[in-house]
């Protein structure tokens, strides 16, 4: 066990369960408790499966970061994109990530949400470093460099907006 494609949690054998319920060994209250218990198990299994699917997808998206350990290799990804990729609602992904941590391959434990940095967050980090080296570079040049070096396709206007936010944070 331990593989991501293994069924999560306890496996319920529904055919055996049906024969047990119809055997007359359970009275009414016991059948209701059993139904309630099965519903809880199914809910827990669904939650665990969702978290495993999210982790598997994030490990693919953030493979460069996992390989290099460099924060500059974190890929921008939104909850909406991740949800679409997994065919889930964004709120489901958000709840699954909330307050949960993951231990990275090198032993560091981080909140799972840190592996899903939004585009603006990544742009701010990258541009902050690039603008230290050459503050007079144009927004168009930065947009082209982001596409060429980081695979991030943004407009000159977006670069300008992020540059403006960085200037406000400094001053």
Secondary structure, DSSP 8 states (H G I E B T S, - for coil): ---TTS--S----HHHHHHHHHTT-S-HHHHHHHHHHHHHHHHHHHHHHHHHHHHHHHHHHTHHHHHH--GGG-----HHHHHHHHT--HHHHHHHHTT-EEE-TTS-EEEGGGGS--HHHHHHHHHHHHHHH-TT--HHHHHHHIIIII-----HHHHHHHHHHHHHHH-
